[in-house]
């Protein structure tokens, strides 16, 4: 009905983005809120927004709009490379949580405010460099790094750019520099479980096991379904002589795996 694959819909159910009820035969029964998210996902995919970015943006939107009945009134669309949500009285980007303000009455002239600093900056160029980095990662990591750094020079609080830049540095063997990028991402977006998990991996690579445990525990606190964080926690705890904790985390990891295949 929405032009999305069954595998993609099931993946979003496993991630918690969609919360269907189960019918008497185990079939999934989607609520109007789930259908709103699916409809939005179809539109964003049609605008060439990547599936990982769609899932992240819609997951953040669910946190920003806790009243589920309000979902039916939301308009979720892509404006160039930006994902924008409108509720009739305000427009914002769910990925950053920042409000969009139209100072000259044209969409092309929109600016966003940065609530933390009260600063007003243009988003178009930041988004352009960030999206360019995403597109170049697989084919030209060096150019992708340059694009992310340019985006961050314009908006140092762009958490996604910090995470992606950190991953590139990490893959290049620069674990310390990667860890700093993950910390900056968490400073801008403290609820980012991916940044916390990646920080744990970088700290492990640096031989800082106790700090890695703290990072992994933060990741699991932010995302209790983060199976990889539990698995890594089990390994680090065993290495530092905490067998009881290692067993507990390994059990949590196995329970999550079982639930995904039920």
Buried (B, 14 or more C-beta within 10 A) or exposed (E): EBEBEEEBBEBBBBBEBBBBEEEEEEEBEBBEBBBBBBBBBBBBBEBEBEBEBBBBBBBBBBEEBEEBEEBEEBEBBBBEBBBBBBEEEEBBBBBBEBBBBEEEEEEEEBBBBBEEEEEEBEBBEBBBBBBBBBBBBEEEBEBBBBBBEBBBEBBBBBBBBBBBBBBBBBEEEBBEBBBBBBBBBBBBBEBBBBBBBBBBBBBBBBEBBEBBBBBBBBBBEBBEBBBBBBBBBBBBBBEEEBEEBBEBBBEBBBEBEEEBEE
